[in-house]
Amino acid sequence: MPLESNVVKKQEHWDEVITSKTGLFDLKLREVWKYRDLVSLLVRRDFVTSFKQTILGPLWFFISPMLTSAIYIIIFTVIARIPTDGIPPILFYLSGITLWNYFSSALTLTSNVFTANANVFGKVYFPRLVMPLSIIISRLMQFGVQMLLFFVFWLYYWMQGVIEPNIWLLAVPYYVLLCSIIAMGLGLIFSSLTTKYKDVSMLLGFCIQLWMYATPVIYPSSIMPASVKVYLQYNPMIGIFEGFKYAFLGKGSFDPTILFYPTAFAIIILALGVLIFNKVEKSFMDTV
């Protein structure tokens, strides 16, 4: 009998071993790669269902930024008379809105990962990081679609000689990457906090709105007084948006060293987000 028992044990082979023991900074990328089909499925679901059962459907990808830009033009250009550094207002606002919409939507949706998917997490096992990754990728696809609208206006004004794009266009993917990392890192932190404190999600919505006004999204940084710039220099999004706008519009000045702080901030916030996320995911079903 002992001999037969040993033979059975030797023949046992497990394809997947689920354990609660994991490193705090372990991203489980190998495990996430095994579930890449699930990531693809979730990305397709998020992208397709965004405007499902709507009359205009995917056209809302273009209508939304256009309506927002029109409102900003009326309020900030016509009424408040805030300058746009000689850039056509529609192009100036679209350049900021398009990137900010991606960052804010990715951050907001990632911050609700645990609460929005509690039923799924409680029934089926898969790497929890799959959910926030799918959100970042699906929002990135929407960002790409909205960039097509921006490119239409950008090409028109470029051919008219109104704007002067430059070599920093090559760094645009890096700006988008920084937005993705910061959105995911902060989203993981807030998603972990909302498992115990539901009102954190409400606070986040207010903070994102305030953060936009502290970032040169709808106004040029040239109009900010020196006394305000002293405090806003700690905003990591300023360097990203300054670089993004300068690359496409070629107005103002841009110092590459301004990207050192956003890069360091992105790395630190992602590491902190992964640490908190890995710690909370083991027991969040008890509190959510």
ChimeraX attribute file (.defattr): number of C-alpha atoms within 10 A of each C-alpha:
attribute: neighborCount
match mode: 1-to-1
recipient: residues
	/A:1	6
	/A:2	6
	/A:3	7
	/A:4	9
	/A:5	9
	/A:6	10
	/A:7	11
	/A:8	9
	/A:9	9
	/A:10	9
	/A:11	8
	/A:12	7
	/A:13	7
	/A:14	6
	/A:15	4
	/A:16	7
	/A:17	5
	/A:18	7
	/A:19	7
	/A:20	9
	/A:21	7
	/A:22	12
	/A:23	11
	/A:24	14
	/A:25	16
	/A:26	11
	/A:27	18
	/A:28	14
	/A:29	12
	/A:30	9
	/A:31	14
	/A:32	18
	/A:33	13
	/A:34	12
	/A:35	14
	/A:36	14
	/A:37	11
	/A:38	16
	/A:39	22
	/A:40	14
	/A:41	12
	/A:42	19
	/A:43	21
	/A:44	15
	/A:45	13
	/A:46	15
	/A:47	20
	/A:48	13
	/A:49	11
	/A:50	15
	/A:51	15
	/A:52	11
	/A:53	8
	/A:54	11
	/A:55	9
	/A:56	11
	/A:57	13
	/A:58	16
	/A:59	12
	/A:60	16
	/A:61	20
	/A:62	16
	/A:63	14
	/A:64	13
	/A:65	19
	/A:66	20
	/A:67	12
	/A:68	13
	/A:69	23
	/A:70	16
	/A:71	12
	/A:72	20
	/A:73	20
	/A:74	13
	/A:75	13
	/A:76	16
	/A:77	17
	/A:78	11
	/A:79	10
	/A:80	11
	/A:81	11
	/A:82	15
	/A:83	16
	/A:84	21
	/A:85	15
	/A:86	11
	/A:87	16
	/A:88	16
	/A:89	20
	/A:90	17
	/A:91	21
	/A:92	24
	/A:93	23
	/A:94	26
	/A:95	23
	/A:96	21
	/A:97	21
	/A:98	23
	/A:99	23
	/A:100	20
	/A:101	16
	/A:102	23
	/A:103	25
	/A:104	19
	/A:105	17
	/A:106	26
	/A:107	30
	/A:108	21
	/A:109	19
	/A:110	26
	/A:111	27
	/A:112	21
	/A:113	23
	/A:114	27
	/A:115	19
	/A:116	14
	/A:117	12
	/A:118	15
	/A:119	11
	/A:120	11
	/A:121	18
	/A:122	10
	/A:123	8
	/A:124	8
	/A:125	9
	/A:126	16
	/A:127	16
	/A:128	18
	/A:129	20
	/A:130	20
	/A:131	19
	/A:132	25
	/A:133	19
	/A:134	23
	/A:135	24
	/A:136	23
	/A:137	20
	/A:138	24
	/A:139	24
	/A:140	22
	/A:141	16
	/A:142	18
	/A:143	19
	/A:144	16
	/A:145	15
	/A:146	25
	/A:147	18
	/A:148	13
	/A:149	17
	/A:150	22
	/A:151	16
	/A:152	11
	/A:153	14
	/A:154	24
	/A:155	12
	/A:156	12
	/A:157	17
	/A:158	15
	/A:159	10
	/A:160	9
	/A:161	9
	/A:162	15
	/A:163	20
	/A:164	14
	/A:165	16
	/A:166	12
	/A:167	9
	/A:168	16
	/A:169	17
	/A:170	10
	/A:171	13
	/A:172	16
	/A:173	11
	/A:174	15
	/A:175	21
	/A:176	18
	/A:177	16
	/A:178	23
	/A:179	27
	/A:180	21
	/A:181	22
	/A:182	25
	/A:183	27
	/A:184	28
	/A:185	29
	/A:186	22
	/A:187	26
	/A:188	28
	/A:189	22
	/A:190	25
	/A:191	30
	/A:192	25
	/A:193	21
	/A:194	21
	/A:195	22
	/A:196	14
	/A:197	13
	/A:198	13
	/A:199	10
	/A:200	15
	/A:201	17
	/A:202	10
	/A:203	10
	/A:204	16
	/A:205	14
	/A:206	10
	/A:207	11
	/A:208	17
	/A:209	11
	/A:210	11
	/A:211	15
	/A:212	17
	/A:213	11
	/A:214	19
	/A:215	23
	/A:216	21
	/A:217	24
	/A:218	23
	/A:219	21
	/A:220	18
	/A:221	17
	/A:222	14
	/A:223	12
	/A:224	12
	/A:225	9
	/A:226	10
	/A:227	8
	/A:228	10
	/A:229	14
	/A:230	9
	/A:231	10
	/A:232	15
	/A:233	15
	/A:234	13
	/A:235	16
	/A:236	22
	/A:237	27
	/A:238	22
	/A:239	24
	/A:240	26
	/A:241	22
	/A:242	24
	/A:243	24
	/A:244	24
	/A:245	24
	/A:246	19
	/A:247	20
	/A:248	22
	/A:249	23
	/A:250	20
	/A:251	18
	/A:252	13
	/A:253	9
	/A:254	17
	/A:255	9
	/A:256	9
	/A:257	9
	/A:258	16
	/A:259	21
	/A:260	11
	/A:261	17
	/A:262	22
	/A:263	20
	/A:264	12
	/A:265	20
	/A:266	22
	/A:267	15
	/A:268	14
	/A:269	20
	/A:270	21
	/A:271	18
	/A:272	17
	/A:273	23
	/A:274	21
	/A:275	19
	/A:276	20
	/A:277	26
	/A:278	21
	/A:279	16
	/A:280	18
	/A:281	16
	/A:282	13
	/A:283	12
	/A:284	20
	/A:285	15
	/A:286	8
	/A:287	11
	/A:288	15
